[in-house]
């Protein structure tokens, strides 16, 4: 992460800089992103402290937020909350975009195979299922990956999320079939 924290008409202390780095690293972990470039500028405007945060992520998204308060730490906290709200909104928008995607083409029928060879069977071995929540697994779906198999972090069962033909996301929780 390329991190810069500067002050205009004021000095930015080490404790606020450390708090800013830790808070942003926490957001990176929470939203499973990598912040490529983070610029924070805090300035004194009359009796107010104005905090501007600009973030560029590895997914190509950019976020810019600004807010003010009478205390520099409160100003930073409010601005950080706004950043998290924007990130949450962007995450929800990605989920709603799934319903707008076109239907995928069905696989070719197996009946095209010769009857005497018993059909073609292709086996794939999953030796390491990722441990994640359903929402995290749904994020893994994209144009090239229509199905994602994972171990549910909540109940340790094998789950499948997939893009349905109507564009929505389907979820199969294997524990319900036992």
N, C-alpha and C positions, 0 to 999 in steps of 0.2 A: 504494500500500500504506500503510495506516494502521499505523505501527510504534511500539510503546512498549516500552522496556526499563527496568525499575526494579529497585532493590535494597531489601531489608528488612534492617535491622541491618547494612548494609554499603554501600559506594560501588561503583557499577559504572563501570569505567574506559572510556575512549574506545576503546582497542584491542579490548576484548571486544564493545563495541557495534558497532564497524565489522565485526568478524569475524561477528557475528550477522547483520547486514544482508546481507553478501556471501553467507553460507551460505544464507540464505533465498531470496535472488534466484537463486542457483544451483538450488535446488529448484524454484522457479517455472519456470525455463527447462527443467529436466530433465523435469518432469511436465506441461509446457504448461498451467500454471494461472496464475491471477492471485490473489494473496493479498490479500483485501480488508482484513482486520483481523488484526494479529499482536500478541499481548501476551506478553512474557517477564518473569517475575518470578524473581529470584534472591535467596535468603535464606540466612542463616547459622543453622544449627541445631546447636549444640554445636560439634564439630570438622568437621561436614559442611556442604557447600554444596549446597543443593537448588535445582534449576532447574525451573520450570514454564513450559511453552510452550502457548499456545492460538492456533489459526489458523482463520480462516474464509476459504473460497475462493469464487471466482465461480461454481462449480458447485453451491453450496449445502452443501457438505460442511464439517464442523467437526472439528478434531483437537485433542485435549488430551493432553499427555504430561508426565511428571515423572520425575526421577531425581536421584540425589545422588552426590557423590564428595568426596574430601578436598581437591580443587583446583577452583576455579571454572571454569577452561577445560575441564577433563576432564568436569566435571558438565554443562556446556553441550554438549560434543561427544557424550556418551552420550545426552542427551535429544534432540539433533538426530537421532541415529541411530534412536532410537525413533520419532520423527516420520516419518522417511523409510520405516521399516518399515510404519507404519500406512498411509502413502500407497500403498506398493507393494501392500499387502494389499487396499486399496480398489480399486486398479486391476485386480487379478486377479479380484476379486468381480464387477466390471462385466463382464468377459469371460465368466464363468460364467453370468451372467444372460441372455446371449444365447440359451443353449440352452432357457431357460424361456419365451421369447417365442412368441407364437402365429404360425402360418403366415400369410404374406401372400397376398392374393387374386391369381390369375393375371390377366394382361391379357386384354381382350376379343379374341376371334379376329378375324383380318383377313378371314376368309371372309364376314363380314357386309357387306362393301363390294360395290358393283356391279362386275360383271366387266368392263364396258367402260371404267371409269376406271383400271384397273390397280392399284387399292389406294391407300391413303393412306400417304404417306411423310413422316415428320416428321424433319427434319435438325436436329441441334444441333451447334454448333461449339465445340470445346474449344481455346481459344487459349492457355491458361496452366495446365498441369498442375502441381499442387503437388509438390514434391520432399520425400518422407518415407519412413519405414520402413513395413514391412507392419503392425507393431503400432500405429503411429500412425494409419495409414489405417483399421485396424479400429476404432479409437476413434471415428472419424468416423461410423460406422454408428449409426443410431438408429431410432426408430419411423417417422420421416418419410423418412429417407434409407436405402434398402435396398441401393444400389449406390454404390461410390465408386471413381473412376478416378484414378490418380496415377502419378508417375514414381518408381520405386524408387531410394532413395538408395544402395543397395548396388551395383546393376549398371546403373543408368540406363535400364532397360527400362520400358515401359508395363505397369502391373499393374492388376488389378481385384480389389477385395474386395467381397463381397456377402453378404447374409443368405440362407442356404439355406432350403428349405421345411421342413427338419427342425429349424430354429432355430439351427444352427451357422453359423460364418462360413466362406465359401468364398473361395479365392484363386486367381486366374488370373495366371500369370507369362508374359507374351507371348513372352519370349525362347525358351521351350521349344517354341513352335510354328513357329519359323523353319526 
